[in-house]
Amino acid sequence: MVDYLKGAGPFTVFMPTDQAFEALAPGTIQELQKPENHERLKNILKGHIAKGLHSSSELKSMQALETESGRKLMIESSGSGLKINNAMLLGRDIVCTNGLIHAIEAVQLDY
């Protein structure tokens, strides 16, 4: 995935927080790291990445966004903030050299 993210961007990454990973069922990460689950893990990671720069102000006017895995992230904007597939956007518009990062409160597994 490192080489992928070094490729043609820019990218918008929805990065789960440490607490989001801690909230996963015990053994989930270890299971996904097994060689036979490599493609599934890659697909889950790509499910957190969208092509282009999508700032929080732009996301507020969107209903959905397609990820690099081909899945759609549903976007909900309300007075309490932005949600991506029911996960609150916590940190917003973190600028990096090849795009933006938004911290989210949940890992987006298969849905």
C-alpha positions, 0 to 999 in steps of 0.5 A: 500500500505504501507504493500505491499511496506514492503513486498518482494522487492526490488522495483523501484518506479516512484514517481510523484512530487508535481507539477505532482499531482497539474497538475491533473484535479481539483477533481481527487484526491478526486474522487480517494479517495472515497471508491468505487474507492479504487481498481482503486486507488490501481491499479494506485499506483501499476502502479508506482511500478516495482519489482527489482532494475532498476537504471537510467543507466539500464533504458537507455537500456530498452524499457519498464518495467512491473509494479506491476499492470501488465501495461507496462511503455514505456521508452525513452532515448534521449539526453534530458534524460529519459522519462517514458510514456512521463514523464521526469525522474527528480530525479534518483536513490534515494536509500531507504531501499527496493529499488530505487525511481525515481521522475517523472513529471506526475502521471501515471493514467489509460492508 
